[in-house]
Amino acid sequence: MPIIINLDVMLAKRKMRSNELAERMGITTANLSILKTGKAKAVRFSTLEAICEILECQPGDIMEFVKEE
């Protein structure tokens, strides 16, 4: 898939663990893991908004488009 999820990078920059982010967002760590690994087929804007608000970042900081060749 050409969309790369860099959530681990942003979590490391913010010195935050996945379970803390999941707890603050009100989702399970399993659902956050699906997002982190890029296995999610879709992401709600409300979820993306919550991630960006908590991590104080922009959507482009956690998602990247890489053209497949």
DONUZA-752475 format. One line per field, with one value per residue: residue number from 1; x negated, y negated, z of N, C-alpha, C in turn. Coordinates in steps of 0.1 Angstrom, whole numbers, plus 5000, padded with zeros to 4 digits. Example, Ala and Ser with C-alpha at 12.3 -4.5 7.8 and 13.67 -1.06 7.14 Angstrom:
% residues 2
zamar: 1,2
n.xx: 4868,4872
n.yy: 5057,5022
n.zz: 5078,5071
ca.xx: 4877,4863
ca.yy: 5045,5011
ca.zz: 5078,5071
c.xx: 4868,4871
c.yy: 5033,5000
c.zz: 5078,5079
***
This chain:
% residues 69
zamar: 1,2,3,4,5,6,7,8,9,10,11,12,13,14,15,16,17,18,19,20,21,22,23,24,25,26,27,28,29,30,31,32,33,34,35,36,37,38,39,40,41,42,43,44,45,46,47,48,49,50,51,52,53,54,55,56,57,58,59,60,61,62,63,64,65,66,67,68,69
n.xx: 4992,4994,4996,4979,4976,4965,4967,4953,4929,4936,4947,4923,4909,4924,4920,4939,4958,4975,4997,5004,5012,5034,5051,5056,5070,5092,5094,5088,5057,5052,5067,5053,5029,5035,5038,5012,4996,5004,5024,5050,5079,5092,5093,5110,5118,5122,5107,5081,5079,5079,5055,5037,5042,5035,5008,4998,4994,4993,5015,4999,4975,4978,4987,4978,4974,4962,4951,4959,4938
n.yy: 5012,4978,4958,4949,4954,4935,4935,4947,4933,4907,4911,4919,4895,4879,4891,4910,4938,4965,4976,4955,4935,4948,4951,4924,4917,4932,4958,4992,5009,5028,5019,4996,5007,5019,4996,4985,5005,5002,5018,5011,5004,4980,4947,4929,4894,4883,4899,4895,4868,4869,4882,4864,4841,4851,4858,4835,4828,4828,4842,4850,4856,4881,4897,4908,4906,4929,4935,4964,4985
n.zz: 5000,4992,5012,5040,5074,5100,5127,5149,5148,5155,5180,5194,5191,5208,5231,5241,5249,5232,5245,5262,5245,5233,5255,5262,5239,5240,5229,5221,5227,5208,5186,5181,5174,5150,5134,5136,5123,5097,5088,5088,5069,5066,5081,5104,5103,5128,5145,5135,5140,5168,5173,5163,5179,5205,5201,5192,5165,5128,5103,5082,5094,5104,5084,5052,5017,4994,4963,4944,4925
ca.xx: 5000,4986,4997,4971,4980,4953,4971,4942,4919,4942,4947,4910,4905,4932,4917,4951,4960,4987,5008,5008,5020,5047,5059,5060,5079,5103,5095,5080,5043,5053,5071,5042,5018,5039,5034,4997,4990,5009,5034,5064,5084,5097,5091,5119,5112,5122,5095,5069,5079,5075,5041,5029,5044,5028,4994,4995,4987,5002,5017,4987,4964,4980,4990,4969,4977,4950,4956,4954,4933
ca.yy: 5000,4966,4949,4954,4948,4932,4933,4950,4922,4896,4915,4918,4880,4873,4899,4916,4952,4968,4978,4942,4929,4955,4948,4910,4916,4940,4969,5004,5010,5036,5011,4987,5015,5020,4983,4984,5014,4999,5028,5005,5001,4966,4940,4918,4881,4880,4907,4888,4855,4872,4885,4851,4833,4856,4858,4821,4829,4826,4855,4854,4861,4896,4905,4905,4913,4933,4940,4977,4986
ca.zz: 5000,4991,5024,5051,5087,5108,5141,5158,5148,5162,5194,5199,5192,5219,5243,5245,5246,5225,5255,5268,5234,5232,5267,5260,5228,5243,5220,5227,5222,5196,5175,5178,5167,5136,5127,5136,5114,5084,5084,5087,5055,5066,5093,5106,5106,5143,5150,5130,5148,5182,5173,5160,5190,5216,5198,5188,5152,5117,5097,5073,5103,5107,5072,5040,5004,4987,4950,4941,4911
c.xx: 4991,4987,4989,4975,4968,4956,4961,4932,4924,4943,4934,4905,4912,4929,4930,4952,4974,4999,5013,5017,5034,5056,5065,5070,5092,5106,5087,5066,5043,5057,5060,5031,5022,5036,5019,4991,4994,5019,5048,5067,5088,5094,5102,5112,5112,5110,5082,5068,5075,5061,5033,5030,5035,5013,4989,4987,4998,5004,5005,4975,4965,4983,4982,4973,4964,4955,4950,4949,4935
c.yy: 4988,4956,4956,4946,4947,4929,4936,4939,4911,4899,4914,4903,4874,4881,4905,4930,4954,4969,4965,4935,4935,4952,4933,4908,4923,4952,4980,5003,5018,5028,5001,4994,5017,5007,4982,4992,5012,5009,5023,5001,4986,4961,4929,4905,4878,4888,4899,4875,4858,4875,4872,4842,4838,4855,4844,4822,4827,4840,4860,4859,4876,4904,4899,4913,4916,4940,4954,4978,5000
c.zz: 5000,5002,5035,5063,5096,5122,5151,5159,5157,5177,5201,5201,5205,5232,5249,5241,5239,5234,5261,5257,5233,5243,5266,5249,5231,5234,5226,5220,5209,5184,5171,5170,5152,5128,5125,5125,5099,5079,5083,5073,5055,5080,5094,5108,5121,5150,5147,5138,5162,5183,5172,5172,5202,5213,5193,5175,5141,5111,5088,5081,5106,5095,5060,5028,4997,4974,4948,4927,4905
***
